[in-house]
Amino acid sequence: RDLHSFPTRRSSDLVASAGLEGVAAYQAYIKYVNAHGGINGRKLILKVGDSAYDPATALSAVRTLVQGNVFAIFDNFGTPPAQGTYNFLDQQQIPDVNIYAGDTQFVQPVQKYTFELLPQYASDAAFVVNYIKKNWPGKKVAILYQNDGFGQPYYNTFKKLLGSSLVSASYDPTSTSVLSQVTSLASSHATVAFCACITQPAAQFLEDAHNLGWKMQPFLTFGVLDSTTEGLTGKALIDNALGSDFIPPTDDTSNPQVALMKNVLAKYDPKASFDFQSFSALVSIDLMVQMLKSAGENPTRQSLLTAITTHSYKGPWPGQVHLTSTNHNALSCEQMNKMVNGDVITVGPVSCS
């Protein structure tokens, strides 16, 4: 299995696939909500715009949605699209809820109409570094990171907390190969390696390290330690990899909230796979529905903002969501997971920043 034999499959293609999978999950959950009375008697309608994972294209798509008189923008997917749209939406006084990113710029400083879903990348990086220091004290650590608003906060935090024990390399988001970067990192003989990468380069990272004979403990960013990456690498290359996450493993169906989401997807979209992307999308829309229900029988954008910043929300995520006028970052609790024989299992306690 040679990932480099598919050079036309760029990282953005994997993002597009994840976005489409998320939309399918939203639609399934909306069918579920509408079949059970909607939200305070009102039916949900989902309108979708394609950002192409590009700030300018995202802004054009959002302008079209706004002209269509949408009530709110939901789950703006990825750092680059959100970068192109969040200031515009705040100026238009349209709620921009559950941005699917963890970049500090969207919540610091706080903008009234802008809310982010994922843990901050810098907080996630600190969580991972603390885990590494506890389990591999004094060992050399390598980081491969995407050189943009997604990967740079990871590098900056790793560098701040690890200093001279860190070796690093970066890749451009449009790159189709990370072989030269992994070769450079492998020459350091680091004991632990973290990939601040989305799915495709993360899979290449694991394969390249294996082919180079680099024996180290791999860590992946949240959402990448899953069946999609396993499908690219094969079970053997991802087995025993570690990764933090803000939702329980999809394999943990003993968790009643995980089981509920799996059953909703199975009933309303039987062809869909219940994996990280679909589950995280269901988490996002479940939170959005709770917020809309709290906004009252005749919701306004202002009543939605009030509901978002004055209520606490529990769901299929560790801890609870409690946003305020000064905190617009929804999910701030994480746990460490591990891939074991094709299943993702939790190996550490919940930690909240």
N, C-alpha and C positions, 0 to 999 in steps of 0.2 A: 504494500500500500504506500504509494508515494504522493504525498500532498502536493509536491512541486510539479507534478505532471498535469496539474489543473491551474495554470497561471492566470487564466481569465476569471477565475472565481475570486474576486477581490473581497476584502473585509466588508465593504459596503453591501455586497451581495448578501452576506450573512446577516447584516443588520436589516436589510430589506425583508429577508425571510422571517426574521424575528418579529418585525413590525407587522407583517401580514398575519403571522400566527397570533399575535396579540389582538388584532382586529377581529379575527374569527372567535377568539375567546370572549371579547367584549360582546359580540353579537349573540353568542350563546347565553351569556349571563343576562343580557337585556331581555331575551326571550323568556328566561326564567323569571325575572322580576315582573315583566308585563303579564305573564301567565298567572302570577300571584297578586294581581291587583295594581301593579305599577307602583308609583310613588305618590302616596296620598291621593290615590284615584287617578293620577295622570300617567300616561304611557311615555316611556322613554323612546326617543328617536336619536339614532347615531348617524352623524354625517362625518365622512372621512376625507381628509386631504393628504396628498402624497408629498412629503418633504424632500424625497430623494437623498436624505441625510446631508442636506446642503442648506446653509443659513438663508441664502437669497430665495431659493425655491420654496423653503418653508414659509418665509414671509409672504410670498405670493399666494400660497395655498391658504394661509391663515386669513389673509385679506379677503379671499373669496368666501371663506366660511363666515367671516364677520358680516360681509355684505348680505349673506343669507340669513342674517339675524339669529345666529346661534346664541343660546343662553350662556354658555361657557365653553372654553376650550379645555379639553381633558387629555391627560397622558401624552403631552408633547414628547415624542420619543427620541431621546438622544441629546447629547450636549450640543452639537453643532446646530440642529434645527431650533432648539430652545434659545440659543444665542441670537439667532436671527429674528426671534419673535417676541421675547418676553417684555422688552421695553415698549414695543408697539401695543401689546395687549394691555399693559398697565396704563398707558396713555389713553387708550380707548375705554378704560374702566370695565374691562371684561375679565372675569376670573380665569386665571391660567392655573388649573388645578392638577396636582400630581404629575408635574414634569418628571419624566423618566430619566433622571440624571442625578448626580451627587456632587455637582460643582458648586463651590461656595458663592460664585458670582450671582446665582439666582436667589439667594437668601441673605446675603450680606453685602450691602445693607438691605434691609427688608423693604420690599415694595408691596403696597397694599394688596394688589390683585394677583401676586405671584406666589405659588406654593410648589415645593419640590417634594418628590416621593422618596427617593432613595437616601440611604445614609451618605453623609459627606465623604467624598473620596479620601480626604485627609484623615478623617476619623477612622475609616475602614483600614487605611494604611497603618495607623497607629495601633489598631487592634491586632493586625497581623504581625507587626514588628514585636509587640509585647509577647505574643505567642511564640515567636521565633526565639526571642531572648530567653524565655523561660525554658524552652525545650532544647535549644542548641546554643547555650551560652558561649560567647566568645568566638563563635564560628564565622567564617567569611560568608557573606551573603551577596548574591547577584540579583539585579533587577533588570528586566527587559520591559520597556514601557512605550506606549503609543505617544508620540510627541505632539500632543494637543491638550485641550482642556480636560480630557479624560485621564490621560496618563501622567501628565506633569505633576498634579498634586500628590500622586503616589510617590514619584521620584523625590520630590521636595521633602516629603515627610520621612521617607526611608533615609535620605541623606542626613537630615537633621538628627534623627534618632540613632543612626548607626555609624555615622562619620566615616573614618578611614577603613572600617571593616566592610564597606559596601563597594562593589564594582557594578558598573551600569552600562547600558546600551539602549538606544532608542530607535524606533522605526517610524516612518511617515505613514499616516492613515491610509494612503493610497498604495502602499507597497504591496507587492505580491509575494515577497519572500523576506524571511528574517534570518536566513542561513548565515550571512556574514556576521550579524550581531550575535547569534547564538555561538558561533565559532569563537568569537572574541571572548565572550563570557566563559565558555568552557575552558579556555586556556588559563583562567584564573583558578580553576579547581575549587570553586566555591562549594560549600557543603549544602547550602540552601539557595534556592532560586525562586524568585517571584516574578510572575508574568502579569503585568498590568496591561492586559491585552483583551480584545474581544475574541470571539470564537475561532475564526480561521487562523490568525497568527498564533493564538495559544496552542492550537493543534499542531501547527508547524514547529513551534518551540519545543513541544514534547517529542515530536518525531526527530527533529534535528539533534536534540540533546542525546537521544538514544543512539542515533547513527554515529555520533561522534564519540560514544563511549563515556559520556559525562554522567557519572553516577552522583546524583544529588537529590535532595528532597524538594519536589516541585510544589509551589503554591499558585493557585489561579484566583483571579478576581471573582466577585460574586456574579452568579449567573452563568459562569463558564464551566464550573465543575458539574456537568450534567450529561444527559444521554446524547445531546447533539454533538458535543465535543468527542464523546466516546465513539460515536458513529464515524467520525473523521479519523480518529487515531487508532481505533481498535481497543479492546478491553485492556490488553496487556500494558500499553503505553501510559494509560491514565490511571491504572490501578495504584492505590496508595497516595495519589495526589491529594493535597489539602486545599481547602478554600473556604473563606468566610461567606456567610449568607444572611440575608435579612428576612427570609421565610424558611419554614421547616422543609426538609427534604420531601420531594413528591413521593418517595418510596415509603414514607412514614404514614401509611393509611390507618394506623392505630390511633392517630390524632384525628378526632372527630371533625375538626374544621378542614383538614386536608381531605378527608373522605367526602365531606359535603361538596367541596369544589370539584373533586374528581367525578362525583356522581352528576353534578349539574352539567359538566362538560360532556359526559357520556350520553346524557339524555338529550341535550339540545344541540349537540354537534358530534354525533357518533363517530365520525371519521377523524376527529381531532386526536392528537396525542396529548396526554397529560404529562407535560415536562416542565422544566423551569420557566420557559417563555410563556406558555399558556397559563401556568399557575400564577406567575407574577402579574400577568395581565388581569387575571381574576381577582387577585388581591387588590390591585389598583381600582378596579371598577366596583368591587365590594365596598371599599372605603368611600368612593365617590357617591354611591347610592346611599350609604349611611348619612353622609353629609347633606345630600339633597333631601332626604326624609326629615332631617333635623331643621331644614330651612322653612318648614311650615306648609300649610295647605295651599297657600298662594305665594309661592316663592318669588323673591326678587333677587337680583344680584347682591344687594346689600344684605338681605336676610341669609343668603348663602354664605357670605363672608362672616357674618355673625355666628352662624352655626359652625363654620370651620374653626373659628378661633375661640369658641367658648365651650365646646363639647369635647368629651373624651370618647375615643372609639376603640373598640376591641374587635379583633378579627383573626384571620389566619396568619398572624405575624407575631413575633416575640414582643412582649410588653404591650403597651397601648399607645395610641396616637393621641397626643395632647398638644395641639397647636395654639398659639397665642398671637397677640398683636406684634410680639417681638421675636417669635420663633415660627418660621414658616417651613420647617423641615420635618416631614411626617414620620418617617421610619428611622429611628436612631438606635435600635437594638439589633445585635448580631450574635451569631454563634459560629463555631468552627465545625466544618464538615469534612468528611473523608470519603473517597471512592474506594469501596471494598467489593471486589468480585462483581462489578457492574452496578452496585447499589450505592447510593449516597447515604451515609449515616452521620449522625451528630456525635462529635467527640469532645465537645467542650461546653461549658455553661453559657447561658445568655449574658451578654455584656452590653450595657447601654451607655451611650456617650451623653 
